[in-house]
Amino acid sequence: MAQYRGPVHQQDRPGGTREHITTTAERGAFAFARCSCGWSGPARRSRERARTDAMSHEATD
């Protein structure tokens, strides 16, 4: 079961683009990243790798 990290709100950036707000969650032995835009990263055994996935996604905007 995924951990609930609280509500995720999209915030407007200057210029009308949406900000990516990422969180990590765990399901059993796996961790994964997800974003307020609907993106979800692959399941990883390493929490650090899931956080890296999240940072990479934020940088792609």
N, C-alpha and C positions, 0 to 999 in steps of 0.2 A: 504494500500500500504506500502511496506517495505521501511524503510529509507536506503538511499545509504550512506555507510560509506567510500567510496573510494576504490581503488583497493586493493586486498589482494594478496600478493605474497608469495609463498612458498620459504623458504630458506633452503639450505642444512646445516645439522648439521655435525659435525665430525663423521665419520663412515658411511656416506651415507644415514642416515635416514632423513626424512622430519620433519620440525618443524610445530607444530600446531599453527596457528595464528587465534584466535577467535575474533569475534565481536558480538555485540548485535544489534538487529534491532526491530522495532516496526511495527505492523500491526494492526491498530485500537486500541483497548484497550489491546492488547496482546503484550508481548515482547518475543523474542526467541533468542537463541544463535546459531551461525553458525561458521563453521571452514573452513579453507583453504583446508582441506582434503575432504570436501564434506559433512561432518556430519552436521546435524541440530537438535537442541534440540526441545523439545515440547514447545508449546505456553504456556506462563505463564502470569497471571495478575500482578505478582510481578516482577519488573525489577531486583530487588536484587536476586530473585530465578533464573532468566535467567543468570545473571552473575555467580552465583554459579554453574549452569549447565556447563557454559563455562570453569570455573576453574577446575571442576571435569574432564571434557573431556581432557583438557591439561595435567592433571596429569596421565591419563591412558596410556600415550605413553610408 
